[in-house]
């Protein structure tokens, strides 16, 4: 999230971590085929496992767990046993930073998948970089994380060599959304709202710039506050603006309520947002019918990908309580990318994990290339995914239905 908010005001009961599996020592794993002890390698996970975004976080955790179990079952890296340690950031940047410090302190961790939110990632990147620990997000979409703060000026400078992502950035998603709304949906007058967070504000800005370039008109703008529930003032502004559509940069808890309150004013216009609203909870948050509301999301629908069939089957067989959700496929691919990097490093060191495994994994990660759940998995010079596939979804019959998928070329 794909791009995510800088701060979601959640009560932090603890900054402690929720552990999926306990970490073993590097020489304390199960036995390999020759009877010797396997070396334990831990893949860390950071995601909101509790709170309003926990449905997405649990899907991330479970999908990485499945990747680790699959690697162990197939003996993907001879002599290595993968385990997972999953920590709860509650979508709070400070908690993410504390989790990053804890993962760095565990010598068995050679890479981390996460986080969900771009704002959380901003507080984690430096911690991981200082320890040469690879980080692969399945959901961050803020361009600055991989391209630097001046990316909007055409100045690209990768801040941290340890940061990678399997999700496309908001540059791609925002432009894709604008082109669909203007060209395909035929909307010319849009009212733009954002939640003032890293993900939401950035996505709204990129969308707005592209929409204007296409010839569309921004008839009004406003901001909402995360965790608030009364957006009637914004809804009234939308109604009086004469907008034929609304674009919202933010997450589904606020997006669903905003869509509901806009429709209650009598403004029968669609609300569109990014992957942050593409969740069933967006629909259930509204007391009014959401028919026609739109969202974009990274990649193609996993359920329609031939490459995802085994992942879906294995996930179901494993019996996870929570669904893999929006980022499951990208999380599995992130975990598998780390598995493949470890495989390369071990093979180059006579079948053993080297003392400088973390640095070597970062180097190997930049060169991985394989057919994953979501398609071809590889990273460019900035650590960004080379897979620029996106999909537009529309609410039809009370659920999100994909209406257009395409590969976006900037």
C-alpha positions in Angstrom: 0.0 0.0 0.0 0.8 0.3 -1.5 1.9 3.4 -0.4 0.7 4.0 3.0 -0.1 6.7 5.5 2.6 8.3 7.6 0.6 8.0 10.7 -2.5 6.1 11.7 -3.5 7.2 15.1 -4.0 4.0 16.8 -3.6 3.4 20.5 -0.3 1.6 20.9 -0.8 -0.8 23.7 2.8 -2.0 23.4 5.6 -1.5 20.9 6.2 -5.2 21.4 6.2 -7.7 18.7 3.8 -10.5 17.9 5.9 -13.5 17.0 4.7 -16.0 14.5 7.4 -18.5 15.2 10.3 -18.5 17.6 13.7 -18.0 16.1 16.2 -20.8 16.4 19.9 -20.5 16.5 21.9 -20.8 13.3 23.0 -24.3 14.1 19.8 -25.4 15.8 17.6 -26.3 12.9 16.2 -29.7 11.9 18.3 -32.4 10.3 19.1 -32.4 6.6 19.1 -35.4 4.3 22.6 -36.3 5.4 21.7 -36.3 9.1 23.4 -33.0 9.9 21.8 -30.0 11.5 20.3 -27.4 9.2 21.2 -23.8 9.6 18.2 -21.7 10.7 17.6 -18.6 8.6 14.8 -16.2 9.7 12.7 -14.0 7.4 11.3 -11.1 9.4 7.8 -9.7 8.7 6.5 -6.3 9.8 2.9 -5.4 9.2 -0.2 -4.2 11.1 -1.4 -7.4 12.6 -3.9 -5.7 14.9 -6.0 -2.6 14.3 -8.1 -1.3 11.4 -5.7 -2.6 8.8 -5.0 -6.0 10.3 -6.9 -7.8 7.5 -4.1 -6.7 5.1 -1.4 -7.3 7.6 -2.5 -10.9 8.5 -2.5 -11.7 4.7 1.0 -10.5 4.4 2.2 -12.5 7.4 0.5 -15.7 6.3 1.8 -15.4 2.7 5.4 -15.1 3.8 4.9 -18.0 6.2 3.7 -20.0 3.2 6.7 -19.1 1.2 9.0 -20.3 4.1 7.1 -23.5 4.5 7.2 -24.2 0.8 11.0 -23.6 0.7 11.5 -26.0 3.6 9.2 -28.7 2.1 11.0 -28.5 -1.2 14.4 -28.3 0.3 14.8 -25.2 -1.8 18.1 -24.3 -0.2 20.0 -27.5 1.0 21.2 -27.2 4.5 18.9 -24.2 5.3 15.7 -24.2 7.3 13.6 -21.0 7.0 11.6 -19.6 9.9 9.5 -16.5 10.1 9.3 -13.9 12.9 6.3 -11.6 12.4 6.0 -8.3 14.3 3.0 -6.0 14.7 3.5 -2.3 13.8 -0.2 -1.4 14.1 0.4 0.9 11.2 2.3 3.3 13.5 5.7 4.5 12.3 7.3 4.5 15.8 6.3 0.9 16.3 7.7 0.0 12.9 11.0 1.6 13.8 11.1 -0.3 17.1 10.4 -3.6 15.2 13.2 -2.8 12.7 15.6 -2.5 15.6 14.4 -5.8 17.1 14.8 -7.6 13.8 18.3 -6.2 13.3 19.2 -7.4 16.7 18.3 -11.0 15.8 21.4 -12.4 14.2 19.4 -15.1 12.4 17.3 -12.6 10.4 18.7 -12.2 6.9 15.9 -10.2 5.3 12.5 -8.6 6.1 9.2 -8.5 4.3 7.2 -5.3 5.0 5.8 -3.0 6.0 2.3 -2.3 4.6 2.5 1.5 5.0 4.9 3.9 3.3 4.9 6.1 6.3 6.0 3.2 8.5 8.7 2.3 5.9 10.2 5.8 6.1 11.0 5.1 9.8 12.4 1.6 9.2 14.7 2.1 6.1 17.6 3.7 7.9 17.6 1.1 10.6 17.8 -1.8 8.1 20.4 0.0 6.0 22.7 0.5 8.9 22.8 -3.2 9.4 22.9 -4.2 5.7 19.6 -6.0 6.2 17.4 -6.4 3.1 13.9 -5.1 3.2 11.2 -6.0 0.6 7.8 -4.4 0.8 4.9 -6.0 -0.9 2.7 -2.9 -0.5 4.6 0.4 -0.3 3.9 2.7 -3.2 5.4 6.1 -2.2 8.1 6.9 -4.9 10.5 8.6 -2.5 11.2 5.4 -0.7 13.2 4.1 -3.6 13.8 7.1 -5.8 14.6 9.9 -3.3 12.7 13.0 -2.3 13.3 14.8 -5.6 11.8 12.2 -7.8 9.1 14.6 -8.8 11.7 16.9 -10.3 13.2 14.1 -12.3 16.1 13.7 -9.9 16.4 10.0 -9.0 18.7 8.9 -6.2 18.1 5.7 -4.3 18.2 6.5 -0.6 19.0 3.0 0.7 20.4 0.1 -1.2 18.8 -2.4 1.2 15.2 -1.4 0.2 13.2 -3.2 -2.5 9.5 -3.7 -3.3 7.3 -6.0 -5.3 4.6 -3.3 -5.5 4.4 -0.7 -8.3 4.7 3.0 -7.1 2.1 5.7 -6.9 3.6 7.4 -10.0 2.2 4.5 -11.9 -1.0 4.0 -10.0 -1.9 7.7 -9.8 -1.5 8.2 -13.6 -3.3 5.0 -14.4 -6.2 6.1 -12.3 -6.4 9.5 -13.9 -6.3 8.1 -17.4 -9.1 5.6 -16.6 -11.3 8.2 -15.0 -10.9 10.7 -17.8 -10.7 8.5 -20.8 -12.7 5.4 -19.9 -15.2 6.7 -17.4 -15.6 10.0 -19.2 -15.3 12.2 -16.1 -14.1 15.7 -16.6 -14.7 17.5 -13.3 -13.2 15.9 -10.2 -13.1 16.9 -6.6 -9.9 15.7 -4.9 -9.7 14.7 -1.2 -6.8 13.3 0.7 -6.1 12.2 4.3 -2.9 14.3 4.7 -0.8 11.2 5.1 2.2 10.1 3.1 0.4 7.6 0.9 -2.9 9.5 0.5 -1.5 13.0 -0.2 1.2 11.7 -2.5 -1.3 9.6 -4.6 -3.8 12.4 -4.8 -1.1 14.8 -6.1 0.1 12.5 -8.8 -3.5 11.8 -9.9 -4.3 15.5 -10.0 -1.3 16.4 -12.1 -2.1 13.7 -14.7 -5.8 14.5 -14.7 -5.1 18.1 -15.5 -2.6 17.2 -18.2 -5.3 15.1 -19.9 -7.6 18.2 -20.0 -9.7 17.5 -16.9 -10.6 20.1 -14.3 -10.0 19.9 -10.5 -13.2 21.7 -9.2 -12.2 21.5 -5.6 -9.9 20.0 -3.0 -10.2 19.2 0.7 -8.5 17.1 3.4 -9.8 14.7 6.0 -8.3 13.5 9.2 -7.5 9.8 9.9 -9.7 8.2 12.5 -12.4 10.9 12.3 -15.8 9.8 11.1 -17.7 12.9 10.3 -16.9 14.1 6.8 -20.2 15.9 6.2 -18.5 19.3 5.6 -16.3 17.8 2.8 -19.4 16.0 1.4 -21.2 19.3 1.2 -18.3 20.9 -0.6 -18.4 18.1 -3.2 -22.1 18.5 -3.7 -21.9 22.3 -4.3 -18.8 22.0 -6.5 -20.7 20.4 -9.4 -18.1 17.6 -9.6 -18.9 14.6 -11.7 -16.5 12.4 -9.7 -14.4 12.4 -6.5 -10.8 11.1 -6.1 -9.7 10.1 -2.6 -6.2 9.6 -1.5 -6.3 7.5 1.6 -7.3 4.2 3.2 -10.6 2.3 3.3 -11.7 3.2 6.9 -12.1 6.9 5.9 -12.8 6.3 2.2 -15.9 4.2 2.9 -17.4 6.7 5.3 -16.6 9.6 2.9 -18.2 7.8 0.0 -21.3 7.2 2.2 -21.6 10.8 3.3 -21.1 12.2 -0.2 -24.0 10.0 -1.5 -26.2 11.1 1.4 -26.0 14.7 0.2 -27.6 13.6 -3.1 -24.4 13.9 -5.1 -24.7 10.8 -7.2 -21.1 10.7 -8.3 -18.5 7.9 -8.1 -15.6 8.0 -5.7 -12.3 6.6 -6.9 -9.2 5.8 -4.9 -6.1 3.7 -4.9 -5.3 0.3 -3.5 -5.8 1.7 0.0 -9.6 1.6 -0.4 -9.7 -1.7 -2.5 -11.0 -3.8 0.4 -14.5 -5.2 1.2 -14.5 -3.0 4.3 -14.7 0.1 2.1 -18.1 -1.2 0.9 -19.4 -2.4 4.3 -18.5 1.0 5.9 -21.2 2.7 3.8 -24.8 2.6 4.6 -25.5 3.9 1.0 -25.1 1.8 -2.1 -21.5 2.0 -3.4 -22.4 0.9 -6.9 -20.0 2.5 -9.4 -17.3 3.5 -7.0 -13.8 2.8 -8.3 -10.3 1.8 -7.2 -7.0 0.9 -8.6 -4.7 -1.8 -7.3 -1.3 -3.1 -8.1 -1.0 -6.1 -10.4 -3.7 -8.2 -12.0 -6.3 -10.0 -9.9 -4.5 -12.9 -8.4 -7.4 -15.2 -8.8 -7.2 -14.8 -12.6 -3.5 -15.4 -12.9 -2.3 -18.9 -14.0 0.9 -18.3 -12.0 -1.1 -17.9 -8.8 -3.1 -21.1 -8.9 -0.7 -23.1 -6.8 -0.4 -20.3 -4.3 -4.1 -20.0 -3.9 -4.4 -23.8 -3.5 -1.6 -24.1 -1.0 -2.9 -21.1 1.0 -6.2 -22.8 1.3 -4.7 -26.2 2.2 -2.6 -24.6 5.0 -5.8 -23.5 6.6 -4.9 -19.9 7.5 -7.7 -18.2 9.5 -7.4 -14.9 7.5 -7.5 -14.5 3.7 -4.4 -13.6 1.8 -6.1 -10.3 1.0 -4.8 -7.6 -1.4 -1.1 -8.1 -0.9 -0.8 -11.9 -0.4 0.6 -12.7 -3.8 3.1 -9.8 -3.6 4.1 -10.9 0.0 4.7 -14.5 -1.1 6.9 -13.2 -4.0 8.8 -10.9 -1.6 9.5 -13.8 0.7 10.4 -16.1 -2.2 12.8 -13.4 -3.5 14.6 -13.5 -0.2 14.7 -17.3 -0.4 16.2 -17.2 -3.8 18.8 -14.6 -2.7 19.8 -16.9 0.2 20.0 -19.8 -2.2 22.4 -17.8 -4.4 24.6 -16.8 -1.4 24.8 -20.3 0.0 25.6 -21.9 -3.3 28.4 -19.4 -3.8 29.9 -20.3 -0.4 30.3 -24.0 -0.7 26.8 -24.7 0.6 27.1 -22.8 3.8 25.7 -19.4 5.0 28.6 -16.9 5.1 29.4 -14.7 8.1 28.4 -11.6 6.0 25.2 -13.2 4.9 23.1 -10.0 5.2 25.3 -7.9 2.9 25.5 -10.8 0.4 21.7 -11.3 0.4 21.2 -7.6 -0.4 23.6 -7.9 -3.3 22.0 -11.2 -4.6 18.5 -9.7 -4.2 19.1 -7.1 -6.7 19.8 -9.8 -9.3 16.9 -12.2 -8.6 14.6 -13.0 -11.5 11.9 -15.7 -11.4 8.3 -16.3 -12.3 6.4 -15.6 -9.2 2.8 -15.7 -8.1 2.2 -12.2 -9.6 4.3 -12.7 -12.7 7.9 -11.9 -13.4 9.7 -10.9 -10.2 12.8 -8.7 -10.6 14.0 -5.3 -9.4 15.4 -2.3 -11.3 18.4 -0.1 -10.2 16.3 1.6 -7.6 15.0 -1.6 -6.1 11.6 -1.1 -7.6 9.6 -3.9 -9.2 9.9 -4.3 -13.0 6.3 -5.5 -13.0 4.1 -2.5 -13.7 0.7 -4.3 -14.0 -2.4 -2.5 -12.6 -6.1 -3.1 -12.4 -9.2 -0.9 -12.0 -12.0 -2.3 -9.9 -15.6 -1.2 -9.7 -18.2 -1.9 -7.0 -20.9 -4.0 -8.6 -23.5 -5.9 -6.7 -21.9 -5.1 -3.4 -18.4 -6.3 -4.2 -15.3 -5.2 -6.0 -15.2 -6.4 -9.6 -12.2 -6.0 -11.9 -13.1 -4.0 -15.0 -9.7 -3.2 -16.6 -6.2 -4.6 -16.3 -3.2 -3.3 -18.2 0.6 -2.9 -18.1 1.4 0.8 -17.6 4.4 2.3 -19.3 5.4 5.7 -18.0 
